[in-house]
Amino acid sequence: MFPVVSTGDRVVICRASNLKVGDIVVFKRKEEIVCHRLTKIFERDGIRHFQTQGDSFFGADEPITAGQIVGRVIRIDREKVSRARWALLLIQPLLRKGRLNAFVVSALIRMKKIICSCNSHA
């Protein structure tokens, strides 16, 4: 869920009621626990399904059912946030529009490498 949730962050979840598109949900997929954004809610064969996708992924996940959802993220606790991550968090709503996300993230990573290499030579 980068840039909203990063390694080391702690997410607080509540019971998954009244879910809506845009919520971040935690769900079980086989043997793993996944935290992704809810992108679509639909019904198929009388069963309610939920489509999810990570903010930095191009494609959607396989649809899940309510039984797989552990909860909805209500808070993200982080101790230290870098400037680059703050910038990503500020523009994150625009990044959810698809391929722009991967382009911006990769460009920022390249810029960071260039800046770091310039600082090490100074």
Backbone as XML, in Angstrom:
<?xml version="1.0"?>
<chain id="A" units="angstrom">
  <residue number="1" name="MET">
    <atom name="N" x="0.808" y="-1.201" z="0.000"/>
    <atom name="CA" x="0.000" y="0.000" z="0.000"/>
    <atom name="C" x="0.849" y="1.260" z="0.000"/>
  </residue>
  <residue number="2" name="PHE">
    <atom name="N" x="2.094" y="1.123" z="-0.391"/>
    <atom name="CA" x="2.966" y="2.287" z="-0.489"/>
    <atom name="C" x="2.340" y="3.268" z="-1.485"/>
  </residue>
  <residue number="3" name="PRO">
    <atom name="N" x="2.309" y="4.534" z="-1.245"/>
    <atom name="CA" x="3.003" y="5.288" z="-0.213"/>
    <atom name="C" x="2.189" y="5.533" z="1.055"/>
  </residue>
  <residue number="4" name="VAL">
    <atom name="N" x="0.914" y="5.138" z="1.084"/>
    <atom name="CA" x="0.089" y="5.411" z="2.253"/>
    <atom name="C" x="0.548" y="4.581" z="3.454"/>
  </residue>
  <residue number="5" name="VAL">
    <atom name="N" x="0.797" y="3.296" z="3.237"/>
    <atom name="CA" x="1.281" y="2.404" z="4.289"/>
    <atom name="C" x="2.634" y="1.885" z="3.839"/>
  </residue>
  <residue number="6" name="SER">
    <atom name="N" x="3.599" y="1.925" z="4.741"/>
    <atom name="CA" x="4.951" y="1.482" z="4.412"/>
    <atom name="C" x="5.396" y="0.432" z="5.419"/>
  </residue>
  <residue number="7" name="THR">
    <atom name="N" x="6.454" y="-0.283" z="5.084"/>
    <atom name="CA" x="7.012" y="-1.272" z="5.988"/>
    <atom name="C" x="7.338" y="-0.608" z="7.321"/>
  </residue>
  <residue number="8" name="GLY">
    <atom name="N" x="6.927" y="-1.233" z="8.396"/>
    <atom name="CA" x="7.164" y="-0.684" z="9.723"/>
    <atom name="C" x="5.992" y="0.090" z="10.287"/>
  </residue>
  <residue number="9" name="ASP">
    <atom name="N" x="5.052" y="0.487" z="9.436"/>
    <atom name="CA" x="3.858" y="1.181" z="9.918"/>
    <atom name="C" x="2.954" y="0.173" z="10.632"/>
  </residue>
  <residue number="10" name="ARG">
    <atom name="N" x="2.161" y="0.680" z="11.545"/>
    <atom name="CA" x="1.195" y="-0.156" z="12.251"/>
    <atom name="C" x="-0.194" y="0.331" z="11.851"/>
  </residue>
  <residue number="11" name="VAL">
    <atom name="N" x="-1.015" y="-0.604" z="11.391"/>
    <atom name="CA" x="-2.375" y="-0.231" z="11.014"/>
    <atom name="C" x="-3.340" y="-0.692" z="12.098"/>
  </residue>
  <residue number="12" name="VAL">
    <atom name="N" x="-4.306" y="0.143" z="12.386"/>
    <atom name="CA" x="-5.359" y="-0.184" z="13.347"/>
    <atom name="C" x="-6.614" y="-0.426" z="12.527"/>
  </residue>
  <residue number="13" name="ILE">
    <atom name="N" x="-7.262" y="-1.562" z="12.775"/>
    <atom name="CA" x="-8.453" y="-1.903" z="11.996"/>
    <atom name="C" x="-9.665" y="-2.024" z="12.909"/>
  </residue>
  <residue number="14" name="CYS">
    <atom name="N" x="-10.828" y="-1.888" z="12.295"/>
    <atom name="CA" x="-12.087" y="-2.123" z="13.005"/>
    <atom name="C" x="-12.885" y="-3.139" z="12.191"/>
  </residue>
  <residue number="15" name="ARG">
    <atom name="N" x="-13.971" y="-3.569" z="12.755"/>
    <atom name="CA" x="-14.835" y="-4.528" z="12.067"/>
    <atom name="C" x="-15.235" y="-3.981" z="10.703"/>
  </residue>
  <residue number="16" name="ALA">
    <atom name="N" x="-15.310" y="-4.845" z="9.732"/>
    <atom name="CA" x="-15.579" y="-4.432" z="8.353"/>
    <atom name="C" x="-17.082" y="-4.260" z="8.108"/>
  </residue>
  <residue number="17" name="SER">
    <atom name="N" x="-17.629" y="-3.146" z="8.588"/>
    <atom name="CA" x="-19.038" y="-2.866" z="8.318"/>
    <atom name="C" x="-19.124" y="-1.570" z="7.518"/>
  </residue>
  <residue number="18" name="ASN">
    <atom name="N" x="-20.170" y="-1.455" z="6.723"/>
    <atom name="CA" x="-20.387" y="-0.260" z="5.901"/>
    <atom name="C" x="-19.186" y="0.067" z="5.026"/>
  </residue>
  <residue number="19" name="LEU">
    <atom name="N" x="-18.619" y="-0.929" z="4.383"/>
    <atom name="CA" x="-17.464" y="-0.689" z="3.510"/>
    <atom name="C" x="-17.893" y="0.105" z="2.294"/>
  </residue>
  <residue number="20" name="LYS">
    <atom name="N" x="-16.980" y="0.984" z="1.850"/>
    <atom name="CA" x="-17.240" y="1.756" z="0.630"/>
    <atom name="C" x="-15.958" y="1.821" z="-0.199"/>
  </residue>
  <residue number="21" name="VAL">
    <atom name="N" x="-16.123" y="2.072" z="-1.471"/>
    <atom name="CA" x="-14.988" y="2.194" z="-2.378"/>
    <atom name="C" x="-14.062" y="3.289" z="-1.855"/>
  </residue>
  <residue number="22" name="GLY">
    <atom name="N" x="-12.784" y="2.992" z="-1.822"/>
    <atom name="CA" x="-11.794" y="3.925" z="-1.305"/>
    <atom name="C" x="-11.265" y="3.523" z="0.058"/>
  </residue>
  <residue number="23" name="ASP">
    <atom name="N" x="-12.024" y="2.695" z="0.790"/>
    <atom name="CA" x="-11.553" y="2.214" z="2.092"/>
    <atom name="C" x="-10.331" y="1.317" z="1.898"/>
  </residue>
  <residue number="24" name="ILE">
    <atom name="N" x="-9.469" y="1.307" z="2.889"/>
    <atom name="CA" x="-8.352" y="0.357" z="2.908"/>
    <atom name="C" x="-8.788" y="-0.798" z="3.785"/>
  </residue>
  <residue number="25" name="VAL">
    <atom name="N" x="-8.723" y="-2.017" z="3.249"/>
    <atom name="CA" x="-9.165" y="-3.195" z="3.984"/>
    <atom name="C" x="-8.013" y="-4.177" z="4.158"/>
  </residue>
  <residue number="26" name="VAL">
    <atom name="N" x="-8.114" y="-4.950" z="5.225"/>
    <atom name="CA" x="-7.173" y="-6.042" z="5.490"/>
    <atom name="C" x="-7.958" y="-7.319" z="5.261"/>
  </residue>
  <residue number="27" name="PHE">
    <atom name="N" x="-7.392" y="-8.231" z="4.447"/>
    <atom name="CA" x="-8.102" y="-9.462" z="4.139"/>
    <atom name="C" x="-7.140" y="-10.639" z="4.048"/>
  </residue>
  <residue number="28" name="LYS">
    <atom name="N" x="-7.712" y="-11.839" z="4.121"/>
    <atom name="CA" x="-6.935" y="-13.073" z="4.016"/>
    <atom name="C" x="-6.982" y="-13.562" z="2.581"/>
  </residue>
  <residue number="29" name="ARG">
    <atom name="N" x="-5.809" y="-13.892" z="2.060"/>
    <atom name="CA" x="-5.694" y="-14.491" z="0.726"/>
    <atom name="C" x="-4.777" y="-15.686" z="0.879"/>
  </residue>
  <residue number="30" name="LYS">
    <atom name="N" x="-5.364" y="-16.870" z="0.829"/>
    <atom name="CA" x="-4.657" y="-18.120" z="1.095"/>
    <atom name="C" x="-4.022" y="-18.031" z="2.478"/>
  </residue>
  <residue number="31" name="GLU">
    <atom name="N" x="-2.709" y="-18.071" z="2.566"/>
    <atom name="CA" x="-2.028" y="-18.055" z="3.862"/>
    <atom name="C" x="-1.484" y="-16.685" z="4.238"/>
  </residue>
  <residue number="32" name="GLU">
    <atom name="N" x="-1.775" y="-15.661" z="3.447"/>
    <atom name="CA" x="-1.221" y="-14.341" z="3.747"/>
    <atom name="C" x="-2.311" y="-13.340" z="4.112"/>
  </residue>
  <residue number="33" name="ILE">
    <atom name="N" x="-1.886" y="-12.302" z="4.831"/>
    <atom name="CA" x="-2.755" y="-11.186" z="5.187"/>
    <atom name="C" x="-2.361" y="-10.018" z="4.279"/>
  </residue>
  <residue number="34" name="VAL">
    <atom name="N" x="-3.331" y="-9.415" z="3.616"/>
    <atom name="CA" x="-3.081" y="-8.362" z="2.630"/>
    <atom name="C" x="-3.818" y="-7.096" z="3.051"/>
  </residue>
  <residue number="35" name="CYS">
    <atom name="N" x="-3.201" y="-5.958" z="2.781"/>
    <atom name="CA" x="-3.801" y="-4.656" z="3.066"/>
    <atom name="C" x="-3.843" y="-3.880" z="1.744"/>
  </residue>
  <residue number="36" name="HIS">
    <atom name="N" x="-5.050" y="-3.735" z="1.155"/>
    <atom name="CA" x="-5.215" y="-3.049" z="-0.127"/>
    <atom name="C" x="-6.462" y="-2.172" z="-0.099"/>
  </residue>
  <residue number="37" name="ARG">
    <atom name="N" x="-6.545" y="-1.304" z="-1.082"/>
    <atom name="CA" x="-7.675" y="-0.382" z="-1.188"/>
    <atom name="C" x="-8.842" y="-1.055" z="-1.911"/>
  </residue>
  <residue number="38" name="LEU">
    <atom name="N" x="-10.041" y="-0.794" z="-1.421"/>
    <atom name="CA" x="-11.267" y="-1.313" z="-2.019"/>
    <atom name="C" x="-11.621" y="-0.453" z="-3.232"/>
  </residue>
  <residue number="39" name="THR">
    <atom name="N" x="-11.711" y="-1.082" z="-4.409"/>
    <atom name="CA" x="-11.964" y="-0.329" z="-5.644"/>
    <atom name="C" x="-13.345" y="-0.565" z="-6.239"/>
  </residue>
  <residue number="40" name="LYS">
    <atom name="N" x="-13.990" y="-1.657" z="-5.839"/>
    <atom name="CA" x="-15.292" y="-1.960" z="-6.429"/>
    <atom name="C" x="-16.042" y="-2.941" z="-5.533"/>
  </residue>
  <residue number="41" name="ILE">
    <atom name="N" x="-17.354" y="-2.752" z="-5.418"/>
    <atom name="CA" x="-18.223" y="-3.679" z="-4.696"/>
    <atom name="C" x="-19.294" y="-4.127" z="-5.679"/>
  </residue>
  <residue number="42" name="PHE">
    <atom name="N" x="-19.452" y="-5.438" z="-5.826"/>
    <atom name="CA" x="-20.443" y="-5.937" z="-6.781"/>
    <atom name="C" x="-21.014" y="-7.260" z="-6.294"/>
  </residue>
  <residue number="43" name="GLU">
    <atom name="N" x="-22.096" y="-7.653" z="-6.926"/>
    <atom name="CA" x="-22.743" y="-8.906" z="-6.569"/>
    <atom name="C" x="-22.675" y="-9.847" z="-7.759"/>
  </residue>
  <residue number="44" name="ARG">
    <atom name="N" x="-22.302" y="-11.095" z="-7.472"/>
    <atom name="CA" x="-22.234" y="-12.119" z="-8.513"/>
    <atom name="C" x="-22.870" y="-13.387" z="-7.945"/>
  </residue>
  <residue number="45" name="ASP">
    <atom name="N" x="-23.824" y="-13.930" z="-8.641"/>
    <atom name="CA" x="-24.546" y="-15.139" z="-8.213"/>
    <atom name="C" x="-25.105" y="-14.990" z="-6.801"/>
  </residue>
  <residue number="46" name="GLY">
    <atom name="N" x="-25.593" y="-13.796" z="-6.476"/>
    <atom name="CA" x="-26.193" y="-13.551" z="-5.180"/>
    <atom name="C" x="-25.206" y="-13.378" z="-4.034"/>
  </residue>
  <residue number="47" name="ILE">
    <atom name="N" x="-23.911" y="-13.344" z="-4.344"/>
    <atom name="CA" x="-22.876" y="-13.191" z="-3.315"/>
    <atom name="C" x="-22.170" y="-11.857" z="-3.525"/>
  </residue>
  <residue number="48" name="ARG">
    <atom name="N" x="-22.018" y="-11.118" z="-2.443"/>
    <atom name="CA" x="-21.342" y="-9.826" z="-2.513"/>
    <atom name="C" x="-19.830" y="-10.041" z="-2.614"/>
  </residue>
  <residue number="49" name="HIS">
    <atom name="N" x="-19.226" y="-9.397" z="-3.617"/>
    <atom name="CA" x="-17.782" y="-9.493" z="-3.845"/>
    <atom name="C" x="-17.150" y="-8.113" z="-3.723"/>
  </residue>
  <residue number="50" name="PHE">
    <atom name="N" x="-15.869" y="-8.117" z="-3.412"/>
    <atom name="CA" x="-15.105" y="-6.893" z="-3.237"/>
    <atom name="C" x="-13.851" y="-6.964" z="-4.094"/>
  </residue>
  <residue number="51" name="GLN">
    <atom name="N" x="-13.641" y="-5.941" z="-4.898"/>
    <atom name="CA" x="-12.446" y="-5.849" z="-5.736"/>
    <atom name="C" x="-11.461" y="-4.930" z="-5.021"/>
  </residue>
  <residue number="52" name="THR">
    <atom name="N" x="-10.219" y="-5.363" z="-4.901"/>
    <atom name="CA" x="-9.205" y="-4.563" z="-4.227"/>
    <atom name="C" x="-7.994" y="-4.391" z="-5.132"/>
  </residue>
  <residue number="53" name="GLN">
    <atom name="N" x="-7.168" y="-3.424" z="-4.761"/>
    <atom name="CA" x="-5.943" y="-3.172" z="-5.527"/>
    <atom name="C" x="-4.987" y="-2.379" z="-4.643"/>
  </residue>
  <residue number="54" name="GLY">
    <atom name="N" x="-3.733" y="-2.752" z="-4.677"/>
    <atom name="CA" x="-2.715" y="-1.978" z="-3.981"/>
    <atom name="C" x="-2.499" y="-0.660" z="-4.697"/>
  </residue>
  <residue number="55" name="ASP">
    <atom name="N" x="-2.215" y="0.404" z="-3.956"/>
    <atom name="CA" x="-2.062" y="1.732" z="-4.566"/>
    <atom name="C" x="-0.902" y="1.792" z="-5.553"/>
  </residue>
  <residue number="56" name="SER">
    <atom name="N" x="0.098" y="0.952" z="-5.383"/>
    <atom name="CA" x="1.239" y="1.016" z="-6.296"/>
    <atom name="C" x="1.235" y="-0.130" z="-7.302"/>
  </residue>
  <residue number="57" name="PHE">
    <atom name="N" x="0.093" y="-0.821" z="-7.457"/>
    <atom name="CA" x="-0.022" y="-1.902" z="-8.429"/>
    <atom name="C" x="-0.863" y="-1.459" z="-9.619"/>
  </residue>
  <residue number="58" name="PHE">
    <atom name="N" x="-0.547" y="-1.982" z="-10.802"/>
    <atom name="CA" x="-1.303" y="-1.642" z="-12.013"/>
    <atom name="C" x="-2.627" y="-2.386" z="-12.091"/>
  </residue>
  <residue number="59" name="GLY">
    <atom name="N" x="-2.622" y="-3.648" z="-11.687"/>
    <atom name="CA" x="-3.810" y="-4.467" z="-11.849"/>
    <atom name="C" x="-4.546" y="-4.722" z="-10.560"/>
  </residue>
  <residue number="60" name="ALA">
    <atom name="N" x="-5.811" y="-5.072" z="-10.709"/>
    <atom name="CA" x="-6.653" y="-5.373" z="-9.554"/>
    <atom name="C" x="-6.387" y="-6.796" z="-9.070"/>
  </residue>
  <residue number="61" name="ASP">
    <atom name="N" x="-6.688" y="-7.026" z="-7.785"/>
    <atom name="CA" x="-6.597" y="-8.364" z="-7.199"/>
    <atom name="C" x="-7.789" y="-9.197" z="-7.657"/>
  </residue>
  <residue number="62" name="GLU">
    <atom name="N" x="-7.712" y="-10.488" z="-7.385"/>
    <atom name="CA" x="-8.879" y="-11.347" z="-7.589"/>
    <atom name="C" x="-9.954" y="-10.896" z="-6.604"/>
  </residue>
  <residue number="63" name="PRO">
    <atom name="N" x="-11.215" y="-10.890" z="-7.008"/>
    <atom name="CA" x="-12.279" y="-10.485" z="-6.087"/>
    <atom name="C" x="-12.299" y="-11.364" z="-4.839"/>
  </residue>
  <residue number="64" name="ILE">
    <atom name="N" x="-12.684" y="-10.761" z="-3.710"/>
    <atom name="CA" x="-12.790" y="-11.489" z="-2.451"/>
    <atom name="C" x="-14.222" y="-11.389" z="-1.952"/>
  </residue>
  <residue number="65" name="THR">
    <atom name="N" x="-14.547" y="-12.204" z="-0.958"/>
    <atom name="CA" x="-15.875" y="-12.170" z="-0.348"/>
    <atom name="C" x="-15.767" y="-11.590" z="1.057"/>
  </residue>
  <residue number="66" name="ALA">
    <atom name="N" x="-16.903" y="-11.284" z="1.653"/>
    <atom name="CA" x="-16.929" y="-10.694" z="2.992"/>
    <atom name="C" x="-16.238" y="-11.590" z="4.015"/>
  </residue>
  <residue number="67" name="GLY">
    <atom name="N" x="-16.304" y="-12.896" z="3.821"/>
    <atom name="CA" x="-15.683" y="-13.835" z="4.752"/>
    <atom name="C" x="-14.165" y="-13.737" z="4.795"/>
  </residue>
  <residue number="68" name="GLN">
    <atom name="N" x="-13.566" y="-13.198" z="3.762"/>
    <atom name="CA" x="-12.113" y="-13.050" z="3.713"/>
    <atom name="C" x="-11.632" y="-11.754" z="4.358"/>
  </residue>
  <residue number="69" name="ILE">
    <atom name="N" x="-12.533" y="-10.800" z="4.545"/>
    <atom name="CA" x="-12.142" y="-9.485" z="5.058"/>
    <atom name="C" x="-12.003" y="-9.538" z="6.572"/>
  </residue>
  <residue number="70" name="VAL">
    <atom name="N" x="-10.828" y="-9.126" z="7.052"/>
    <atom name="CA" x="-10.534" y="-9.095" z="8.485"/>
    <atom name="C" x="-11.047" y="-7.789" z="9.091"/>
  </residue>
  <residue number="71" name="GLY">
    <atom name="N" x="-10.852" y="-6.677" z="8.386"/>
    <atom name="CA" x="-11.306" y="-5.399" z="8.904"/>
    <atom name="C" x="-10.964" y="-4.248" z="7.981"/>
  </residue>
  <residue number="72" name="ARG">
    <atom name="N" x="-11.418" y="-3.055" z="8.377"/>
    <atom name="CA" x="-11.166" y="-1.817" z="7.638"/>
    <atom name="C" x="-10.133" y="-1.008" z="8.414"/>
  </residue>
  <residue number="73" name="VAL">
    <atom name="N" x="-9.154" y="-0.457" z="7.719"/>
    <atom name="CA" x="-8.118" y="0.347" z="8.358"/>
    <atom name="C" x="-8.734" y="1.681" z="8.791"/>
  </residue>
  <residue number="74" name="ILE">
    <atom name="N" x="-8.573" y="2.003" z="10.076"/>
    <atom name="CA" x="-9.112" y="3.270" z="10.584"/>
    <atom name="C" x="-7.998" y="4.233" z="10.992"/>
  </residue>
  <residue number="75" name="ARG">
    <atom name="N" x="-6.774" y="3.700" z="11.150"/>
    <atom name="CA" x="-5.657" y="4.568" z="11.523"/>
    <atom name="C" x="-4.349" y="3.910" z="11.117"/>
  </residue>
  <residue number="76" name="ILE">
    <atom name="N" x="-3.400" y="4.757" z="10.717"/>
    <atom name="CA" x="-2.060" y="4.290" z="10.379"/>
    <atom name="C" x="-1.090" y="5.017" z="11.295"/>
  </residue>
  <residue number="77" name="ASP">
    <atom name="N" x="-0.364" y="4.261" z="12.092"/>
    <atom name="CA" x="0.610" y="4.839" z="13.016"/>
    <atom name="C" x="2.006" y="4.671" z="12.439"/>
  </residue>
  <residue number="78" name="ARG">
    <atom name="N" x="2.736" y="5.788" z="12.371"/>
    <atom name="CA" x="4.115" y="5.731" z="11.900"/>
    <atom name="C" x="4.940" y="6.644" z="12.786"/>
  </residue>
  <residue number="79" name="GLU">
    <atom name="N" x="6.186" y="6.262" z="13.007"/>
    <atom name="CA" x="7.024" y="7.048" z="13.900"/>
    <atom name="C" x="7.775" y="8.147" z="13.172"/>
  </residue>
  <residue number="80" name="LYS">
    <atom name="N" x="8.313" y="7.856" z="12.012"/>
    <atom name="CA" x="9.133" y="8.832" z="11.309"/>
    <atom name="C" x="8.798" y="8.788" z="9.820"/>
  </residue>
  <residue number="81" name="VAL">
    <atom name="N" x="8.577" y="9.940" z="9.228"/>
    <atom name="CA" x="8.228" y="10.003" z="7.810"/>
    <atom name="C" x="9.259" y="10.884" z="7.098"/>
  </residue>
  <residue number="82" name="SER">
    <atom name="N" x="9.878" y="10.340" z="6.053"/>
    <atom name="CA" x="10.868" y="11.105" z="5.295"/>
    <atom name="C" x="10.181" y="12.170" z="4.449"/>
  </residue>
  <residue number="83" name="ARG">
    <atom name="N" x="10.944" y="13.132" z="3.984"/>
    <atom name="CA" x="10.383" y="14.185" z="3.121"/>
    <atom name="C" x="9.811" y="13.606" z="1.838"/>
  </residue>
  <residue number="84" name="ALA">
    <atom name="N" x="10.533" y="12.646" z="1.277"/>
    <atom name="CA" x="10.055" y="12.027" z="0.031"/>
    <atom name="C" x="8.701" y="11.345" z="0.252"/>
  </residue>
  <residue number="85" name="ARG">
    <atom name="N" x="8.557" y="10.674" z="1.391"/>
    <atom name="CA" x="7.293" y="9.999" z="1.659"/>
    <atom name="C" x="6.180" y="11.009" z="1.916"/>
  </residue>
  <residue number="86" name="TRP">
    <atom name="N" x="6.483" y="12.123" z="2.603"/>
    <atom name="CA" x="5.479" y="13.158" z="2.794"/>
    <atom name="C" x="4.995" y="13.682" z="1.445"/>
  </residue>
  <residue number="87" name="ALA">
    <atom name="N" x="5.929" y="13.875" z="0.514"/>
    <atom name="CA" x="5.551" y="14.347" z="-0.829"/>
    <atom name="C" x="4.626" y="13.342" z="-1.502"/>
  </residue>
  <residue number="88" name="LEU">
    <atom name="N" x="4.957" y="12.054" z="-1.384"/>
    <atom name="CA" x="4.100" y="11.025" z="-1.974"/>
    <atom name="C" x="2.724" y="10.997" z="-1.313"/>
  </residue>
  <residue number="89" name="LEU">
    <atom name="N" x="2.689" y="11.163" z="-0.001"/>
    <atom name="CA" x="1.400" y="11.166" z="0.697"/>
    <atom name="C" x="0.529" y="12.341" z="0.259"/>
  </residue>
  <residue number="90" name="LEU">
    <atom name="N" x="1.161" y="13.483" z="-0.024"/>
    <atom name="CA" x="0.399" y="14.652" z="-0.462"/>
    <atom name="C" x="-0.210" y="14.466" z="-1.847"/>
  </residue>
  <residue number="91" name="ILE">
    <atom name="N" x="0.532" y="13.818" z="-2.742"/>
    <atom name="CA" x="0.020" y="13.633" z="-4.110"/>
    <atom name="C" x="-0.655" y="12.284" z="-4.305"/>
  </residue>
  <residue number="92" name="GLN">
    <atom name="N" x="-0.751" y="11.480" z="-3.250"/>
    <atom name="CA" x="-1.305" y="10.134" z="-3.341"/>
    <atom name="C" x="-2.701" y="10.081" z="-3.952"/>
  </residue>
  <residue number="93" name="PRO">
    <atom name="N" x="-3.624" y="11.001" z="-3.656"/>
    <atom name="CA" x="-4.939" y="10.902" z="-4.296"/>
    <atom name="C" x="-4.858" y="10.939" z="-5.828"/>
  </residue>
  <residue number="94" name="LEU">
    <atom name="N" x="-3.924" y="11.703" z="-6.369"/>
    <atom name="CA" x="-3.749" y="11.735" z="-7.825"/>
    <atom name="C" x="-3.134" y="10.439" z="-8.336"/>
  </residue>
  <residue number="95" name="LEU">
    <atom name="N" x="-2.271" y="9.837" z="-7.528"/>
    <atom name="CA" x="-1.579" y="8.630" z="-7.947"/>
    <atom name="C" x="-2.517" y="7.441" z="-8.113"/>
  </residue>
  <residue number="96" name="ARG">
    <atom name="N" x="-3.657" y="7.467" z="-7.444"/>
    <atom name="CA" x="-4.579" y="6.343" z="-7.532"/>
    <atom name="C" x="-5.224" y="6.250" z="-8.897"/>
  </residue>
  <residue number="97" name="LYS">
    <atom name="N" x="-4.908" y="7.144" z="-9.795"/>
    <atom name="CA" x="-5.540" y="7.167" z="-11.113"/>
    <atom name="C" x="-4.886" y="6.201" z="-12.099"/>
  </residue>
  <residue number="98" name="GLY">
    <atom name="N" x="-4.039" y="5.291" z="-11.639"/>
    <atom name="CA" x="-3.507" y="4.278" z="-12.546"/>
    <atom name="C" x="-2.016" y="4.330" z="-12.720"/>
  </residue>
  <residue number="99" name="ARG">
    <atom name="N" x="-1.578" y="4.281" z="-13.962"/>
    <atom name="CA" x="-0.165" y="4.151" z="-14.282"/>
    <atom name="C" x="0.677" y="5.329" z="-13.833"/>
  </residue>
  <residue number="100" name="LEU">
    <atom name="N" x="0.061" y="6.472" z="-13.602"/>
    <atom name="CA" x="0.790" y="7.634" z="-13.129"/>
    <atom name="C" x="1.525" y="7.310" z="-11.839"/>
  </residue>
  <residue number="101" name="ASN">
    <atom name="N" x="0.937" y="6.469" z="-11.003"/>
    <atom name="CA" x="1.528" y="6.106" z="-9.723"/>
    <atom name="C" x="2.916" y="5.498" z="-9.921"/>
  </residue>
  <residue number="102" name="ALA">
    <atom name="N" x="3.020" y="4.463" z="-10.710"/>
    <atom name="CA" x="4.303" y="3.782" z="-10.906"/>
    <atom name="C" x="5.320" y="4.725" z="-11.535"/>
  </residue>
  <residue number="103" name="PHE">
    <atom name="N" x="4.890" y="5.563" z="-12.456"/>
    <atom name="CA" x="5.796" y="6.519" z="-13.097"/>
    <atom name="C" x="6.373" y="7.491" z="-12.071"/>
  </residue>
  <residue number="104" name="VAL">
    <atom name="N" x="5.512" y="8.073" z="-11.233"/>
    <atom name="CA" x="5.963" y="9.053" z="-10.247"/>
    <atom name="C" x="6.867" y="8.405" z="-9.217"/>
  </residue>
  <residue number="105" name="VAL">
    <atom name="N" x="6.492" y="7.227" z="-8.727"/>
    <atom name="CA" x="7.313" y="6.543" z="-7.727"/>
    <atom name="C" x="8.691" y="6.235" z="-8.293"/>
  </residue>
  <residue number="106" name="SER">
    <atom name="N" x="8.761" y="5.703" z="-9.509"/>
    <atom name="CA" x="10.064" y="5.377" z="-10.089"/>
    <atom name="C" x="10.874" y="6.642" z="-10.357"/>
  </residue>
  <residue number="107" name="ALA">
    <atom name="N" x="10.220" y="7.730" z="-10.769"/>
    <atom name="CA" x="10.930" y="8.996" z="-10.993"/>
    <atom name="C" x="11.493" y="9.539" z="-9.682"/>
  </residue>
  <residue number="108" name="LEU">
    <atom name="N" x="10.727" y="9.463" z="-8.612"/>
    <atom name="CA" x="11.206" y="9.942" z="-7.312"/>
    <atom name="C" x="12.374" y="9.105" z="-6.806"/>
  </residue>
  <residue number="109" name="ILE">
    <atom name="N" x="12.323" y="7.810" z="-7.038"/>
    <atom name="CA" x="13.434" y="6.942" z="-6.626"/>
    <atom name="C" x="14.691" y="7.306" z="-7.405"/>
  </residue>
  <residue number="110" name="ARG">
    <atom name="N" x="14.553" y="7.542" z="-8.712"/>
    <atom name="CA" x="15.721" y="7.934" z="-9.527"/>
    <atom name="C" x="16.268" y="9.278" z="-9.047"/>
  </residue>
  <residue number="111" name="MET">
    <atom name="N" x="15.369" y="10.232" z="-8.743"/>
    <atom name="CA" x="15.816" y="11.542" z="-8.263"/>
    <atom name="C" x="16.566" y="11.406" z="-6.944"/>
  </residue>
  <residue number="112" name="LYS">
    <atom name="N" x="16.070" y="10.550" z="-6.053"/>
    <atom name="CA" x="16.728" y="10.354" z="-4.764"/>
    <atom name="C" x="18.130" y="9.795" z="-4.966"/>
  </residue>
  <residue number="113" name="LYS">
    <atom name="N" x="18.296" y="8.850" z="-5.892"/>
    <atom name="CA" x="19.606" y="8.265" z="-6.156"/>
    <atom name="C" x="20.558" y="9.319" z="-6.706"/>
  </residue>
  <residue number="114" name="ILE">
    <atom name="N" x="20.063" y="10.178" z="-7.589"/>
    <atom name="CA" x="20.899" y="11.237" z="-8.164"/>
    <atom name="C" x="21.322" y="12.225" z="-7.090"/>
  </residue>
  <residue number="115" name="ILE">
    <atom name="N" x="20.365" y="12.641" z="-6.251"/>
    <atom name="CA" x="20.665" y="13.592" z="-5.186"/>
    <atom name="C" x="21.639" y="13.005" z="-4.194"/>
  </residue>
  <residue number="116" name="CYS">
    <atom name="N" x="21.439" y="11.741" z="-3.828"/>
    <atom name="CA" x="22.346" y="11.097" z="-2.873"/>
    <atom name="C" x="23.751" y="10.967" z="-3.429"/>
  </residue>
  <residue number="117" name="SER">
    <atom name="N" x="23.856" y="10.638" z="-4.731"/>
    <atom name="CA" x="25.197" y="10.501" z="-5.311"/>
    <atom name="C" x="25.886" y="11.862" z="-5.428"/>
  </residue>
  <residue number="118" name="CYS">
    <atom name="N" x="25.098" y="12.924" z="-5.669"/>
    <atom name="CA" x="25.689" y="14.271" z="-5.733"/>
    <atom name="C" x="26.165" y="14.713" z="-4.341"/>
  </residue>
  <residue number="119" name="ASN">
    <atom name="N" x="25.396" y="14.412" z="-3.320"/>
    <atom name="CA" x="25.769" y="14.796" z="-1.953"/>
    <atom name="C" x="26.995" y="14.047" z="-1.469"/>
  </residue>
  <residue number="120" name="SER">
    <atom name="N" x="27.175" y="12.825" z="-1.913"/>
    <atom name="CA" x="28.325" y="12.057" z="-1.452"/>
    <atom name="C" x="29.619" y="12.540" z="-2.082"/>
  </residue>
  <residue number="121" name="HIS">
    <atom name="N" x="29.515" y="13.237" z="-3.228"/>
    <atom name="CA" x="30.711" y="13.762" z="-3.896"/>
    <atom name="C" x="31.049" y="15.175" z="-3.433"/>
  </residue>
  <residue number="122" name="ALA">
    <atom name="N" x="30.158" y="15.775" z="-2.672"/>
    <atom name="CA" x="30.376" y="17.163" z="-2.232"/>
    <atom name="C" x="31.287" y="17.260" z="-1.039"/>
  </residue>
</chain>
